[in-house]
Amino acid sequence: MSAELFAPKKTGIARWLPWILIAAVLVFAAIFPLIVDRPRFWLPNIGVKSIWLGIIAMSLVFLNRYVGLLSLAQVTIAGVAAYGVGYMMVTLEMDFLLGALVGIIAGTLAAFLIALIAARTRAIYFLMITLAIGQVFYSWASQSIEITNARRGLAPVLKPDWGWLNLNDITTFYYFALIVAVACDDHHRSGDRADPVNRREPVDEQPADRQPRAGHGLLVDAAEGRDRADPDQAGDHVEADLAGITAHLDYIAGLGV
């Protein structure tokens, strides 16, 4: 059972401080378009970019909280989804909704394929393989003229105008992105409210012999259980990990990127 069930309840300012900080951030985000001197610069380059980077960071928190994994390929997954939208709308001249659907499918498929490779590694090797995958994608995307238009990218990606919602207006687009981010955060927090027991305990609240290293997950914990049960075989597992990461890197290098 989670240690938080037995933790002393916060009182006074400590109890309300997280909510105060959240409220302050939301108020600042809501009035941001009203306080900047050049909205056409600040909103797309700072406001919207901070929002989508925050959503990617949120996925890192979600992954680490529930399975104890720290991936360095999250931006790669977002990039695949973005290129899916751009390719459909710019190259094939399709509708925005169809492009968004293809982008979601492409990002989900990329996450699945990355997981198939990275799930066979652990600890620092998990970080290395996800970093390597991200670098491979970056190298390919910056050179593939036919699909990604190399470093120039796919542009312009026309925003839809549905009459009642015109995303071509930068202020409207900013608030639309902000609402999406808040919805993602609420969905993230709803998992905690619905199933607080199955969350992994924070590292500093776990016993010393159970504290995971970076990149550990549930399957890794089971593998380490075998190591603790039979210390003589621990070296074999390390050699297998090294062989596995080498094989994966050789395979990626063989893709010709």
Secondary structure, DSSP 8 states (H G I E B T S, - for coil): --GGGTS----THHHHHHHHHHHHHHHHHHHHHHH-S-HHHHIIIIIIHHHHHHHHHHHHHHHHHHH----S-HHHHHHHHHHHHHIIIIIS---HHHHHHHHHHHHHHHHHHHHHHHTT--HHHHHHHHHHHHHHHHHHHTT-HHHH-GGG-S------B-SS-BTTSHHHHHHHHHHHHHHHHHHHHHHHHH-STTS---GGGS-GGG---TT--HHHHHHHHHHHH-GGGHHHHHHHHHHHHHHHHHHHHTT--
